[in-house]
Amino acid sequence: MLETIKLKSPIDGSIYAERPIATDTQVSAVVERARAAQVGWAQVPIAERCTYMLKMLEALVAMTDEIVPELGWQMGRPTRYGGEFGGVKERVGYMVEIAEKALAPVMASNPKEGFRRYVKKDPLGVVMVIAPWNYPYLTAVNTIVPALIAGSTVILKHAAQTLLVGERFAQAFEAAGLPKNVFQNVVLNHAQTERLLGSGKIDHVNFTGSVAGGRAIEKAAAGTFMTLGLELGGKDPAYVLPDAKLDHAVANLVDGAFYNSGQCCCGIERVYVHEKVYDEFVEGYIAETKNYVVGNPLDASTTLGPMAQARFADLIREQKAEALRKGAVAHINMNVDKDVAGSPYLAPEVLTNVDHQMSVMREESFGPIVGIMKVRNDEEAIALMNDSPYGLTASIWTRDTDHAAAIGDRVETGTVFMNRCDYLDPALVWTGVKDTGKGAALSAIGYDNLTRPKSFHLREVV
């Protein structure tokens, strides 16, 4: 019997899409085609590769009216927010803009007469992208586009929850006229993925997902010496200082915690507020959170859709219940239709009187819940921000840029924000520390992680 992957919609529990899993023979053929196509693709000038990416982007954006409700059905994001293509345009555009310079050979800094010495940036070969469901287009383009521009071929295996996204990318590349087999979309189960990574036929894998998933990737790839890009868990903190512009901090930190139902890699999961502004901040934060409307993401009035799967919502319910048992105070307690155990529909929640003995302040939530703690000073805030196995982003809310930079120097994180959060700037490298993973995406450094250096030491003899 043919094995399939079923996409269960969080809207109503129906099977929204079902696709057959590739056979092992088909998987081998995909890799062989990618390897063969890469030889010719690497010879295509960078400017021409970039043109293909811009045409792909144009084709993808042209599908917006179909893709936006499709995303609502697949993973629950409200259609009022219009998909992800603002960020996709920004990232693709920037990586195209810097490509020629970022991929240019690096000349030796100390010229020697009679020698030509430089380091060339060669493509890695065959790159596999294992993309997540929470921002299925944004996360995928972080690697797909720069890997292709750098001269590698790409195999995309998208999350089961967003099966149709891989097909949309394939359609867009076909519309762009990309040479055959330079990009391929595949549907695989976990066992097949692990076998493929262990086969030695993949040169680089980029994975965005859980810490457990990252460990499985590393284990599967052990001994192959492929390079890895892993963006894993997060528990991103914010610190609000006494001189912060409070209305700005409240609005942005509420959005940073609850946008996309809290299912954001760099979403705000814990907030530390200086005691001088704590009461005012909490009051504003609660009031702002109560404005959310939870419901069907296809309804224009909905600002918070269901979580992608019921089990994700149940985890949040468990974290909240544990925190309440240990003395936390819940402030929203919103009455939401279908918000019961076993349902993906979940009201946002704000907790105070929390501490680091509670899982909601230590373990990844990835949902619409946030804990707010009072702190006395910078030292306490920094210690609490660093009291986590993760480190993706941290945001600091103050009017003093130098002070924010000084605090940021002491926070164990991949990105330091001031007066903003939950955003990727493609000109800055996207990376993490500790259990958040390793590797880097976007910026010129992202290109360095998707190429291998090759030295040329050429002596002229006359």
Protein Blocks (a to p, Z undefined) as FASTA:
>chain_A
ZZddddddfklopafbdcddddfklmmmmmmmmmmmmmmmmmpcfklmmmmmmmmmmmmm
mmmmmmmmmmmmmnopafklnpjmlmmmmmmmmmmmmmmmmmpccddfbdcehiacdddd
ddfbiacddddfklmmlmmmmmmmmmmmnopacdddddfklmmlmmmmmmmmmmnopaeh
kaccddddfklmmmmmmnopafbdcddddfklmmmmmmmmgonlpacddddddddddddd
fkbcfklmmmmmmmmmmgghlpafkbcfbdcddfklmmmmmmmmmmmmmmpccddfklmk
bcbdcdfbfklmmmmmmmmmmmmmnopacfklpacehiaghiabdcddddehiafkbfkl
mbcfkpabddddddfbfklmmmmmmmccbdfbdcdddfblklmmmmmmmpccfbdcehia
hiacfkbccddehjnogcdeejjklmmmmcccddddddddZZ
